Amino acid sequence: MHVTRFAKAPPYEAPGHEHMQMVRLQGREAGPTDSLWMGVSTIEPGGGTTLDASHLEKIYVVLEGEIILSNGQEEVTLSRWDSCRIAPFEKRQLRNMSDLAASVLLAMPAHDPPAAATAKPP
């Protein structure tokens, strides 16, 4: 068993993330995992991410507040307990357009998939 207390969760930074505080709950510098890591992002009003894609699948769950999530073609508003899967190579952008901070749980693979799985689809 490996416990990470939220108050002691290690912070991390990621490129293209503005007005956000991010902590790792499990995996990477927060402790050992075999298949995924999890973190929580607090997105301040007006904050968010750039519209980017990666070769890894991502799962987002809104814990508090409201965010706008876009894949560059469609846009949805997610509220508390709403979730969204972003497929490998699918673009994503998170924005907080409200007047209150939003908290979002992120889960994604701990390790890169085999090379064949990281090849961009035709």
C-alpha positions, 0 to 999 in steps of 0.5 A: 500500500502506498498513501499520498496525503493531498497536503504532501502531494509533490507539485509538478509543472507542465509546458502549456499550462497557465494559472494552474497548480498541479500535484501528483497523487500517485506515480512518478515522484509521488510513488510507485505505480505499474500502469498509470499515474494520477494528479490533480490540477487546480485551474484558476479563473482564466487559466488552462492549457494550450490546444495540444495532443500527445500519444497517451490516453488521458482521463479527466474528472472534474472534482470542483467547479467547471471547465471548458474542454475542447478538442479543436473541433467540439467544445463541452462544459464539464461540471463536478463529477463529469468526466472525459476521455481524450484518445491518443493523438487527440488534441485537448484544451482545458479552460476555466472561464468561471469566476471560481477555481476548478479542480480536475483529476487526471489519470494517464499511463505511467509508461509509454506504450510499445512503439507500435501503439505510439505510431500516429494513425493514418 
